Each structure stands twice: as C-alpha cells, then as structure tokens.
C-alpha cells in the first residue's frame, strides 16, 4: 500500500473520530482533508479490518456477555445464531412489550 493511500486512510479515521465528537477535519485547518476516497481504498480497508481480529478476545467477550444475559436474551441470541448458521429464513425475536414475533428474512435476502 502506498504512503498516499495510508495517509488517506488515516485522515478518514481521524475524521471519523472527530465526527463522534461533533467536529470535522474542516474545523482544524492545520490538518489536511482526505482528498482521495475511492471504493477500492475502502474495500481494502474493510477487508483488512475483517481479517484483523483476535479470536481469544471475541470468545472472551461472548462468554462475558452470555454470563450477564437474561434468559430471554439468551433465547433470542440462540435463535438468531441457529437461524443464521442453519441458513433459515425465519427466527423469533423478543419484542419490547414482551411479545414474541416471527420475523421473516426472505424479503431481505439478495
């Protein structure tokens, strides 16, 4: 990856962080703006981020979340994971008022 592409990725990351605080790179004239934003650069970045993960940390986070989840949350999580793993198109979700409703994924499948 060229230095210019790395610079553009860094500027996009800085801009993303600034946006979370309600600011932009334009608010800081001493910092250059990201000038090149093409799809191949973003795709490379997404692929890099997807491949750069720590399996041990993900497993630990999942176990920690599972330990504090309610029975309803565990049931919903298990249904979603099973539906995705088994490629089912319908699974149950716990609604806000405590009602269970079947949600079909068919309209959203490409």
Order of alpha helices (4+ residues) and beta strands (2+ residues): alpha-alpha-alpha-alpha-beta-beta
